[in-house]
């Protein structure tokens, strides 16, 4: 597990682009993120690897994180693969095609997530707690759908700072494998 705080809330203009960029890197719950494609499918180092934008609200700064599981003998390689992919997305950026795919995926998932009364009630509660109208659900999706690679890359470069990542690991990991 590795992550860092962002010092921004959901009110910050960079939040939608940052959230979408993290989805491109490690689409939570799916196989379309770069980390899953490279670290799992191509390199065979993990069963699961995802990124998250968590803890954000209109008044609370959130954080970015990467979660993965590795067999103990693959930990060092897996850790290096995460660092490499974070570096690549910052230096080379995301493509316009990736942004298009992920913004459409976000919008579709947002609609599906609201298809049950429980999910709708939870969304209404979150909006009320943040002091937002129900129309914010549509407004935010429109922000996501309007994003382009330039904005996503700028947000990733500004907030996903490798030197600030904090790590934790659990399991039979050698202490020497936790230092760079």
MDTraj code that builds the backbone (N, CA, C; nanometers):
import mdtraj as md
import numpy as np

residues = "UNK UNK UNK UNK UNK UNK UNK UNK UNK UNK UNK UNK UNK UNK UNK UNK UNK UNK UNK UNK UNK UNK UNK UNK UNK UNK UNK UNK UNK UNK UNK UNK UNK UNK UNK UNK UNK UNK UNK UNK UNK UNK UNK UNK UNK UNK UNK UNK UNK UNK UNK UNK UNK UNK UNK UNK UNK UNK UNK UNK UNK UNK UNK UNK UNK UNK UNK UNK UNK UNK UNK UNK UNK UNK UNK UNK UNK UNK UNK UNK UNK UNK UNK UNK UNK UNK UNK UNK UNK UNK UNK UNK UNK UNK UNK UNK UNK UNK UNK UNK UNK UNK UNK UNK UNK UNK UNK UNK UNK UNK UNK UNK UNK UNK UNK UNK UNK UNK UNK UNK UNK UNK UNK UNK UNK UNK UNK UNK UNK UNK UNK UNK UNK UNK UNK UNK UNK UNK UNK UNK UNK UNK UNK UNK UNK UNK UNK UNK UNK UNK UNK UNK UNK UNK UNK UNK UNK UNK UNK UNK UNK UNK UNK UNK UNK UNK UNK UNK UNK UNK UNK UNK UNK UNK UNK UNK UNK UNK UNK UNK".split()
xyz = np.array([
    [0.0866, -0.1160, 0.0000],
    [0.0000, 0.0000, 0.0000],
    [0.0909, 0.1217, 0.0000],
    [0.0643, 0.2140, -0.0901],
    [0.1409, 0.3380, -0.0929],
    [0.0458, 0.4527, -0.1237],
    [0.0752, 0.5680, -0.0686],
    [-0.0139, 0.6801, -0.0924],
    [0.0433, 0.8116, -0.0442],
    [-0.0327, 0.9181, -0.0712],
    [0.0058, 1.0510, -0.0278],
    [-0.1171, 1.1393, -0.0195],
    [-0.1066, 1.2418, 0.0620],
    [-0.2159, 1.3384, 0.0728],
    [-0.2025, 1.4409, -0.0392],
    [-0.3140, 1.5072, -0.0704],
    [-0.3146, 1.5978, -0.1848],
    [-0.3266, 1.7450, -0.1485],
    [-0.3781, 1.7763, -0.0328],
    [-0.4038, 1.9145, 0.0093],
    [-0.5115, 1.9828, -0.0759],
    [-0.5990, 1.9013, -0.1396],
    [-0.7129, 1.9597, -0.2111],
    [-0.8408, 1.8866, -0.1711],
    [-0.9518, 1.9535, -0.1905],
    [-1.0830, 1.8947, -0.1648],
    [-1.1533, 1.8721, -0.2984],
    [-1.2743, 1.8206, -0.2932],
    [-1.3522, 1.8013, -0.4155],
    [-1.3918, 1.9343, -0.4785],
    [-1.3777, 2.0432, -0.4043],
    [-1.4101, 2.1760, -0.4558],
    [-1.2990, 2.2310, -0.5457],
    [-1.1814, 2.1751, -0.5363],
    [-1.0677, 2.2271, -0.6121],
    [-1.0858, 2.1975, -0.7606],
    [-1.0543, 2.2914, -0.8478],
    [-1.0732, 2.2699, -0.9920],
    [-0.9911, 2.1533, -1.0489],
    [-0.8825, 2.1136, -0.9826],
    [-0.8005, 2.0020, -1.0301],
    [-0.8572, 1.8647, -0.9926],
    [-0.9519, 1.8613, -0.8984],
    [-0.9996, 1.7324, -0.8485],
    [-1.0536, 1.6398, -0.9577],
    [-1.1426, 1.6833, -1.0467],
    [-1.1934, 1.5897, -1.1481],
    [-1.0823, 1.5301, -1.2351],
    [-0.9885, 1.6121, -1.2778],
    [-0.8792, 1.5630, -1.3623],
    [-0.7887, 1.4666, -1.2859],
    [-0.7624, 1.4965, -1.1604],
    [-0.6798, 1.4072, -1.0783],
    [-0.7494, 1.2740, -1.0577],
    [-0.8775, 1.2785, -1.0267],
    [-0.9536, 1.1557, -1.0056],
    [-0.9519, 1.0699, -1.1322],
    [-0.9722, 1.1320, -1.2476],
    [-0.9721, 1.0562, -1.3728],
    [-0.8328, 1.0020, -1.4039],
    [-0.7305, 1.0790, -1.3767],
    [-0.5937, 1.0310, -1.3975],
    [-0.5619, 0.9101, -1.3124],
    [-0.6065, 0.9113, -1.1884],
    [-0.5848, 0.7946, -1.1012],
    [-0.6622, 0.6746, -1.1528],
    [-0.7786, 0.6979, -1.2125],
    [-0.8548, 0.5878, -1.2717],
    [-0.7779, 0.5285, -1.3896],
    [-0.7175, 0.6117, -1.4718],
    [-0.6371, 0.5612, -1.5834],
    [-0.5227, 0.4761, -1.5292],
    [-0.4581, 0.5214, -1.4230],
    [-0.3462, 0.4477, -1.3648],
    [-0.3894, 0.3147, -1.3064],
    [-0.4972, 0.3117, -1.2314],
    [-0.5305, 0.1884, -1.1614],
    [-0.6769, 0.1672, -1.1365],
    [-0.7575, 0.1836, -1.2363],
    [-0.9031, 0.1695, -1.2304],
    [-0.9506, 0.0735, -1.1213],
    [-1.0028, 0.1272, -1.0101],
    [-1.0473, 0.0401, -0.9007],
    [-1.1610, -0.0526, -0.9435],
    [-1.1425, -0.1786, -0.9198],
    [-1.2471, -0.2761, -0.9498],
    [-1.2537, -0.3190, -1.0946],
    [-1.1539, -0.2862, -1.1731],
    [-1.1582, -0.3241, -1.3140],
    [-1.0222, -0.3629, -1.3677],
    [-1.0208, -0.4018, -1.4911],
    [-0.8974, -0.4464, -1.5543],
    [-0.8449, -0.3470, -1.6569],
    [-0.8998, -0.2275, -1.6625],
    [-0.8623, -0.1325, -1.7672],
    [-0.7547, -0.0330, -1.7242],
    [-0.7130, -0.0354, -1.6001],
    [-0.6081, 0.0553, -1.5555],
    [-0.4709, 0.0069, -1.5996],
    [-0.3791, 0.0999, -1.6130],
    [-0.2430, 0.0656, -1.6552],
    [-0.1751, -0.0332, -1.5615],
    [-0.1921, -0.0143, -1.4318],
    [-0.1258, -0.1040, -1.3370],
    [-0.1714, -0.2483, -1.3543],
    [-0.3007, -0.2694, -1.3717],
    [-0.3519, -0.4052, -1.3894],
    [-0.2996, -0.4643, -1.5206],
    [-0.2967, -0.3836, -1.6244],
    [-0.2492, -0.4320, -1.7547],
    [-0.1023, -0.4703, -1.7506],
    [-0.0203, -0.3872, -1.6871],
    [0.1236, -0.4144, -1.6879],
    [0.1664, -0.5078, -1.5746],
    [0.1385, -0.4677, -1.4512],
    [0.1897, -0.5414, -1.3355],
    [0.1254, -0.6791, -1.3209],
    [-0.0011, -0.6904, -1.3574],
    [-0.0672, -0.8202, -1.3468],
    [-0.0627, -0.8981, -1.4779],
    [-0.1219, -0.8416, -1.5826],
    [-0.1382, -0.9172, -1.7062],
    [-0.0068, -0.9421, -1.7795],
    [0.0781, -0.8414, -1.7930],
    [0.2029, -0.8581, -1.8670],
    [0.3141, -0.9203, -1.7836],
    [0.3275, -0.8760, -1.6584],
    [0.4387, -0.9212, -1.5759],
    [0.4024, -1.0334, -1.4794],
    [0.2744, -1.0542, -1.4553],
    [0.2306, -1.1623, -1.3676],
    [0.2757, -1.1499, -1.2239],
    [0.2827, -1.0291, -1.1724],
    [0.3352, -1.0085, -1.0378],
    [0.2290, -1.0052, -0.9286],
    [0.1028, -0.9889, -0.9625],
    [-0.0007, -0.9705, -0.8612],
    [-0.1338, -1.0260, -0.9096],
    [-0.2223, -1.0511, -0.8151],
    [-0.3602, -1.0860, -0.8509],
    [-0.4460, -0.9617, -0.8623],
    [-0.4073, -0.8559, -0.7916],
    [-0.4860, -0.7345, -0.7934],
    [-0.4020, -0.6135, -0.7612],
    [-0.4277, -0.5043, -0.8327],
    [-0.3566, -0.3786, -0.8093],
    [-0.4451, -0.2649, -0.8586],
    [-0.4765, -0.1725, -0.7691],
    [-0.5708, -0.0655, -0.7998],
    [-0.5249, 0.0658, -0.7375],
    [-0.5802, 0.1761, -0.7892],
    [-0.5569, 0.3063, -0.7280],
    [-0.6894, 0.3595, -0.6737],
    [-0.6768, 0.4479, -0.5759],
    [-0.7961, 0.5059, -0.5140],
    [-0.7745, 0.6546, -0.4871],
    [-0.8790, 0.7315, -0.5055],
    [-0.8858, 0.8677, -0.4546],
    [-0.9842, 0.8587, -0.3387],
    [-0.9358, 0.8826, -0.2191],
    [-1.0169, 0.8577, -0.1001],
    [-1.0133, 0.9749, -0.0037],
    [-1.1144, 0.9786, 0.0827],
    [-1.1193, 1.0767, 0.1888],
    [-1.1594, 1.2165, 0.1461],
    [-1.1844, 1.2371, 0.0188],
    [-1.2187, 1.3694, -0.0312],
    [-1.3624, 1.4058, 0.0031],
    [-1.3828, 1.5310, 0.0374],
    [-1.5167, 1.5887, 0.0477],
    [-1.5014, 1.7363, 0.0137],
    [-1.6085, 1.8098, 0.0268],
    [-1.6003, 1.9524, -0.0053],
    [-1.5186, 2.0299, 0.0981],
    [-1.4991, 1.9704, 0.2164],
    [-1.4249, 2.0403, 0.3215],
    [-1.3023, 1.9646, 0.3708],
    [-1.2809, 1.8432, 0.3225],
    [-1.1702, 1.7604, 0.3715],
    [-1.0786, 1.7242, 0.2559],
    [-0.9479, 1.7466, 0.2776],
    [-0.8475, 1.7071, 0.1795],
    [-0.8430, 1.5553, 0.1709],
    [-0.8273, 1.5053, 0.0517],
    [-0.8217, 1.3620, 0.0325],
    [-0.6809, 1.3126, 0.0075],
    [-0.6733, 1.1847, -0.0257],
    [-0.5438, 1.1235, -0.0528],
    [-0.5536, 1.0287, -0.1717],
    [-0.4382, 1.0013, -0.2303],
    [-0.4250, 0.9091, -0.3425],
    [-0.3536, 0.7861, -0.2916],
    [-0.3945, 0.6689, -0.3390],
    [-0.3262, 0.5481, -0.2944],
    [-0.3240, 0.4417, -0.4033],
    [-0.2274, 0.3522, -0.3882],
    [-0.2151, 0.2330, -0.4723],
    [-0.2156, 0.1144, -0.3774],
    [-0.2988, 0.0164, -0.4071],
    [-0.3086, -0.1051, -0.3269],
    [-0.2772, -0.2236, -0.4167],
    [-0.1952, -0.3149, -0.3676],
    [-0.1631, -0.4352, -0.4443],
    [-0.1304, -0.5487, -0.3498],
    [-0.1450, -0.6692, -0.3997],
    [-0.1022, -0.7873, -0.3253],
    [0.0048, -0.8583, -0.4069],
    [0.1061, -0.9082, -0.3375],
    [0.2151, -0.9803, -0.4025],
    [0.2510, -1.1027, -0.3209],
    [0.2898, -1.2086, -0.3867],
    [0.3509, -1.3211, -0.3173],
    [0.4812, -1.2680, -0.2584],
    [0.5215, -1.3174, -0.1414],
    [0.6426, -1.2639, -0.0784],
    [0.7643, -1.2612, -0.1716],
    [0.7806, -1.3634, -0.2524],
    [0.8968, -1.3679, -0.3416],
    [0.8873, -1.2687, -0.4577],
    [0.7698, -1.2083, -0.4785],
    [0.7511, -1.1113, -0.5864],
    [0.7394, -0.9671, -0.5354],
    [0.7516, -0.9510, -0.4045],
    [0.7317, -0.8191, -0.3449],
    [0.8268, -0.7136, -0.4011],
    [0.9549, -0.7427, -0.4054],
    [1.0533, -0.6448, -0.4519],
    [1.0250, -0.6057, -0.5970],
    [0.9976, -0.7034, -0.6820],
    [0.9651, -0.6755, -0.8218],
    [0.8358, -0.5955, -0.8327],
    [0.7360, -0.6326, -0.7531],
    [0.6080, -0.5631, -0.7568],
    [0.6197, -0.4190, -0.7125],
    [0.6934, -0.3984, -0.6065],
    [0.7161, -0.2632, -0.5552],
    [0.7853, -0.1772, -0.6608],
    [0.8837, -0.2338, -0.7269],
    [0.9559, -0.1623, -0.8330],
    [0.8634, -0.1334, -0.9519],
    [0.7755, -0.2281, -0.9835],
    [0.6825, -0.2095, -1.0956],
    [0.5854, -0.0946, -1.0674],
    [0.5379, -0.0835, -0.9447],
    [0.4497, 0.0275, -0.9079],
    [0.5227, 0.1601, -0.9257],
    [0.6438, 0.1686, -0.8727],
    [0.7214, 0.2925, -0.8838],
    [0.7467, 0.3273, -1.0310],
    [0.7778, 0.2267, -1.1105],
    [0.8034, 0.2495, -1.2527],
    [0.6796, 0.3051, -1.3226],
    [0.5635, 0.2439, -1.2978],
    [0.4400, 0.2864, -1.3642],
    [0.3951, 0.4242, -1.3186],
    [0.4150, 0.4559, -1.1922],
    [0.3841, 0.5915, -1.1451],
    [0.4757, 0.6904, -1.2161],
    [0.6034, 0.6577, -1.2253],
    [0.6968, 0.7450, -1.2960],
    [0.6600, 0.7638, -1.4417],
    [0.6190, 0.6558, -1.5075],
    [0.5823, 0.6641, -1.6494],
    [0.4594, 0.7512, -1.6734],
    [0.3601, 0.7379, -1.5864],
    [0.2386, 0.8173, -1.6084],
    [0.2651, 0.9651, -1.5822],
    [0.3592, 0.9945, -1.4956],
    [0.3934, 1.1339, -1.4688],
    [0.4776, 1.1910, -1.5831],
    [0.5762, 1.1158, -1.6287],
    [0.6676, 1.1648, -1.7319],
    [0.6057, 1.1610, -1.8717],
    [0.5476, 1.0478, -1.9084],
    [0.4924, 1.0333, -2.0433],
    [0.3467, 1.0765, -2.0521],
    [0.2775, 1.0747, -1.9405],
    [0.1389, 1.1180, -1.9371],
    [0.0408, 1.0141, -1.9878],
    [-0.0839, 1.0528, -1.9847],
    [-0.1924, 0.9697, -2.0367],
    [-0.2225, 1.0156, -2.1783],
    [-0.2799, 0.9275, -2.2555],
    [-0.3138, 0.9634, -2.3936],
    [-0.4574, 1.0139, -2.4009],
    [-0.4874, 1.0794, -2.5091],
    [-0.6244, 1.1261, -2.5308],
    [-0.7200, 1.0074, -2.5390],
    [-0.6742, 0.8957, -2.5985],
    [-0.7582, 0.7758, -2.6089],
    [-0.7882, 0.7176, -2.4705],
    [-0.6888, 0.7154, -2.3823],
    [-0.7116, 0.6661, -2.2459],
    [-0.8115, 0.7542, -2.1733],
    [-0.7970, 0.8835, -2.1876],
    [-0.8887, 0.9767, -2.1209],
    [-1.0302, 0.9557, -2.1726],
    [-1.0453, 0.9422, -2.3020],
    [-1.1778, 0.9204, -2.3600],
    [-1.2408, 0.7931, -2.3041],
    [-1.1645, 0.6846, -2.3032],
    [-1.2135, 0.5569, -2.2510],
    [-1.2554, 0.5697, -2.1054],
    [-1.1710, 0.6296, -2.0247],
    [-1.1976, 0.6348, -1.8807],
    [-1.3033, 0.7380, -1.8432],
    [-1.3137, 0.8450, -1.9166],
    [-1.4217, 0.9393, -1.8831],
    [-1.5567, 0.8778, -1.9185],
    [-1.5657, 0.8050, -2.0285],
    [-1.6908, 0.7371, -2.0631],
    [-1.7214, 0.6257, -1.9636],
    [-1.6175, 0.5542, -1.9204],
    [-1.6350, 0.4488, -1.8206],
    [-1.6833, 0.5078, -1.6884],
    [-1.6245, 0.6209, -1.6482],
    [-1.6678, 0.6862, -1.5246],
    [-1.8150, 0.7220, -1.5323],
    [-1.8551, 0.7842, -1.6412],
    [-1.9938, 0.8265, -1.6564],
    [-2.0889, 0.7069, -1.6524],
    [-2.0540, 0.6003, -1.7229],
    [-2.1393, 0.4806, -1.7245],
    [-2.1492, 0.4191, -1.5850],
    [-2.0363, 0.4096, -1.5150],
    [-2.0377, 0.3535, -1.3795],
    [-2.1180, 0.4400, -1.2834],
    [-2.1053, 0.5697, -1.2990],
    [-2.1801, 0.6607, -1.2117],
    [-2.3296, 0.6370, -1.2263],
    [-2.3741, 0.6148, -1.3475],
    [-2.5168, 0.5887, -1.3716],
    [-2.5590, 0.4539, -1.3133],
    [-2.4758, 0.3529, -1.3325],
    [-2.5077, 0.2196, -1.2802],
    [-2.5081, 0.2213, -1.1278],
    [-2.4112, 0.2926, -1.0689],
    [-2.4034, 0.3003, -0.9223],
    [-2.5309, 0.3553, -0.8618],
    [-2.6010, 0.4384, -0.9339],
    [-2.7224, 0.5004, -0.8805],
    [-2.8486, 0.4239, -0.9178],
    [-2.8336, 0.3000, -0.9602],
    [-2.9497, 0.2241, -1.0080],
    [-3.0280, 0.1540, -0.8973],
    [-2.9797, 0.1604, -0.7752],
    [-3.0574, 0.1013, -0.6658],
    [-3.0993, 0.2111, -0.5685],
    [-3.2060, 0.1857, -0.4956],
    [-3.2544, 0.2873, -0.4020],
    [-3.1530, 0.3112, -0.2902],
    [-3.0817, 0.2077, -0.2486],
    [-2.9803, 0.2236, -0.1438],
    [-2.8658, 0.3128, -0.1890],
    [-2.8205, 0.2919, -0.3108],
    [-2.7113, 0.3729, -0.3644],
    [-2.7558, 0.5172, -0.3841],
    [-2.8778, 0.5346, -0.4281],
    [-2.9314, 0.6695, -0.4465],
    [-2.9439, 0.7409, -0.3115],
    [-2.9880, 0.6679, -0.2099],
    [-2.9984, 0.7260, -0.0755],
    [-2.8602, 0.7643, -0.0225],
    [-2.7613, 0.6785, -0.0469],
    [-2.6242, 0.7092, -0.0026],
    [-2.5710, 0.8332, -0.0750],
    [-2.5952, 0.8424, -0.2054],
    [-2.5517, 0.9596, -0.2821],
    [-2.6204, 1.0858, -0.2306],
    [-2.7488, 1.0764, -0.2023],
    [-2.8235, 1.1912, -0.1501],
    [-2.7666, 1.2351, -0.0150],
    [-2.7328, 1.1400, 0.0691],
    [-2.6741, 1.1709, 0.2000],
    [-2.5390, 1.2404, 0.1836],
    [-2.4556, 1.1877, 0.0961],
    [-2.3235, 1.2475, 0.0727],
    [-2.3380, 1.3893, 0.0202],
    [-2.4290, 1.4090, -0.0731],
    [-2.4521, 1.5424, -0.1270],
    [-2.5022, 1.6376, -0.0181],
    [-2.5946, 1.5913, 0.0638],
    [-2.6477, 1.6743, 0.1719],
    [-2.5372, 1.7107, 0.2714],
    [-2.4530, 1.6128, 0.3051],
    [-2.3433, 1.6379, 0.3992],
    [-2.2447, 1.7402, 0.3432],
    [-2.2281, 1.7414, 0.2101],
    [-2.1388, 1.8371, 0.1460],
    [-2.2097, 1.9668, 0.1080],
    [-2.3403, 1.9743, 0.1344],
    [-2.4150, 2.0948, 0.1024],
    [-2.4365, 2.1156, -0.0469],
    [-2.4478, 2.0065, -0.1180],
    [-2.4643, 2.0142, -0.2635],
    [-2.6044, 1.9704, -0.3048],
    [-2.6543, 2.0262, -0.4153],
    [-2.7845, 1.9819, -0.4667],
    [-2.7698, 1.8484, -0.5412],
    [-2.8796, 1.7787, -0.5609],
    [-2.8773, 1.6525, -0.6362],
    [-2.8246, 1.6725, -0.7779],
    [-2.8428, 1.7889, -0.8328],
    [-2.7950, 1.8167, -0.9693],
    [-2.6430, 1.8056, -0.9802],
    [-2.5731, 1.8071, -0.8655],
    [-2.4278, 1.7942, -0.8665],
    [-2.3851, 1.6621, -0.9314],
    [-2.4667, 1.5598, -0.9172],
    [-2.4323, 1.4310, -0.9792],
    [-2.4160, 1.4477, -1.1299],
    [-2.5046, 1.5199, -1.1919],
    [-2.4933, 1.5462, -1.3358],
    [-2.3821, 1.6455, -1.3661],
    [-2.3708, 1.7473, -1.2844],
    [-2.2682, 1.8493, -1.3051],
    [-2.1292, 1.7879, -1.3015],
    [-2.1052, 1.7002, -1.2027],
    [-1.9727, 1.6396, -1.1906],
    [-1.9441, 1.5475, -1.3084],
    [-2.0411, 1.4689, -1.3497],
    [-2.0205, 1.3826, -1.4667],
    [-1.9887, 1.4652, -1.5905],
    [-2.0533, 1.5795, -1.6046],
    [-2.0242, 1.6669, -1.7191],
    [-1.8808, 1.7192, -1.7129],
    [-1.8324, 1.7486, -1.5921],
    [-1.6922, 1.7912, -1.5768],
    [-1.5984, 1.6797, -1.6223],
    [-1.6278, 1.5583, -1.5790],
    [-1.5439, 1.4436, -1.6176],
    [-1.5473, 1.4258, -1.7686],
    [-1.6646, 1.4305, -1.8274],
    [-1.6788, 1.4088, -1.9718],
    [-1.6120, 1.5174, -2.0559],
    [-1.5846, 1.6318, -1.9975],
    [-1.5213, 1.7408, -2.0727],
    [-1.3686, 1.7406, -2.0624],
    [-1.3128, 1.6498, -1.9832],
    [-1.1676, 1.6490, -1.9618],
    [-1.0905, 1.5984, -2.0835],
    [-0.9671, 1.6475, -2.0930],
    [-0.8750, 1.6043, -2.1979],
    [-0.7408, 1.5685, -2.1348],
    [-0.6560, 1.5037, -2.2114],
    [-0.5274, 1.4543, -2.1613],
    [-0.4431, 1.5659, -2.0996],
    [-0.4437, 1.6821, -2.1581],
    [-0.3622, 1.7932, -2.1065],
    [-0.3966, 1.8237, -1.9602],
    [-0.5250, 1.8309, -1.9289],
    [-0.5684, 1.8614, -1.7917],
    [-0.5369, 1.7471, -1.6957],
    [-0.5587, 1.6249, -1.7416],
    [-0.5322, 1.5076, -1.6577],
    [-0.3828, 1.4971, -1.6283],
    [-0.3005, 1.5153, -1.7299],
    [-0.1559, 1.5082, -1.7102],
    [-0.1060, 1.6172, -1.6159],
    [-0.1597, 1.7372, -1.6289],
    [-0.1191, 1.8466, -1.5395],
    [-0.1532, 1.8128, -1.3947],
    [-0.2708, 1.7571, -1.3710],
    [-0.3109, 1.7218, -1.2343],
    [-0.2236, 1.6092, -1.1783],
    [-0.1973, 1.5070, -1.2584],
    [-0.1115, 1.3976, -1.2119],
    [0.0277, 1.4484, -1.1780],
    [0.0844, 1.5339, -1.2628],
    [0.2182, 1.5871, -1.2373],
    [0.2216, 1.6756, -1.1127],
    [0.1131, 1.7431, -1.0875],
    [0.1074, 1.8350, -0.9735],
    [0.0887, 1.7631, -0.8393],
    [0.0114, 1.6540, -0.8392],
    [-0.0266, 1.5912, -0.7110],
    [0.0315, 1.4522, -0.6864],
    [0.0604, 1.3764, -0.7889],
    [0.1146, 1.2412, -0.7710],
    [0.2665, 1.2513, -0.7701],
    [0.3201, 1.2804, -0.6544],
    [0.4629, 1.3102, -0.6392],
    [0.5317, 1.1894, -0.5747],
    [0.6099, 1.1148, -0.6534],
    [0.6720, 0.9918, -0.6018],
    [0.7517, 1.0111, -0.4726],
    [0.8220, 1.1205, -0.4596],
    [0.9040, 1.1433, -0.3399],
    [0.8209, 1.1580, -0.2127],
    [0.6911, 1.1865, -0.2268],
    [0.6050, 1.2045, -0.1099],
    [0.5243, 1.0797, -0.0747],
    [0.5362, 0.9752, -0.1544],
    [0.4602, 0.8529, -0.1268],
    [0.5078, 0.7871, 0.0019],
    [0.4123, 0.7473, 0.0842],
    [0.4405, 0.6707, 0.2057],
    [0.3957, 0.5277, 0.1789],
    [0.4678, 0.4319, 0.2318],
    [0.4363, 0.2918, 0.2057],
    [0.4117, 0.2151, 0.3339],
    [0.3323, 0.1113, 0.3202],
    [0.3198, 0.0130, 0.4269],
    [0.3046, -0.1232, 0.3618],
    [0.3496, -0.2244, 0.4317],
    [0.3398, -0.3611, 0.3799],
    [0.3103, -0.4536, 0.4964],
    [0.2344, -0.5561, 0.4682],
    [0.2027, -0.6558, 0.5701],
    [0.2337, -0.7931, 0.5131],
    [0.2715, -0.8823, 0.5992],
    [0.3024, -1.0176, 0.5546],
    [0.4491, -1.0483, 0.5744],
    [0.4891, -1.1614, 0.5243],
    [0.6288, -1.2043, 0.5427],
    [0.7236, -1.1312, 0.4464],
    [0.7495, -1.0044, 0.4766],
    [0.8375, -0.9230, 0.3940],
    [0.9645, -0.8951, 0.4740],
    [1.0765, -0.9081, 0.4098],
    [1.2043, -0.8785, 0.4747],
    [1.2197, -0.7281, 0.4917],
    [1.2730, -0.6868, 0.6062],
    [1.2904, -0.5442, 0.6330],
    [1.3771, -0.4792, 0.5255],
    [1.4762, -0.5503, 0.4760],
    [1.5653, -0.4951, 0.3728],
    [1.4906, -0.4661, 0.2441],
    [1.3798, -0.5358, 0.2199],
    [1.3019, -0.5147, 0.0971],
    [1.2142, -0.3902, 0.1033],
    [1.2068, -0.3283, 0.2195],
    [1.1241, -0.2090, 0.2361],
    [1.2033, -0.0804, 0.2158],
    [1.3315, -0.0899, 0.1972],
    [1.4137, 0.0298, 0.1759],
    [1.4565, 0.0357, 0.0305],
    [1.4719, 0.1562, -0.0171],
    [1.5149, 0.1759, -0.1566],
    [1.6624, 0.2025, -0.1640],
])
top = md.Topology()
chain = top.add_chain()
for i, resn in enumerate(residues, 1):
    res = top.add_residue(resn, chain, resSeq=i)
    for name in ("N", "CA", "C"):
        top.add_atom(name, md.element.get_by_symbol(name[0]), res)
traj = md.Trajectory(xyz[None], top)
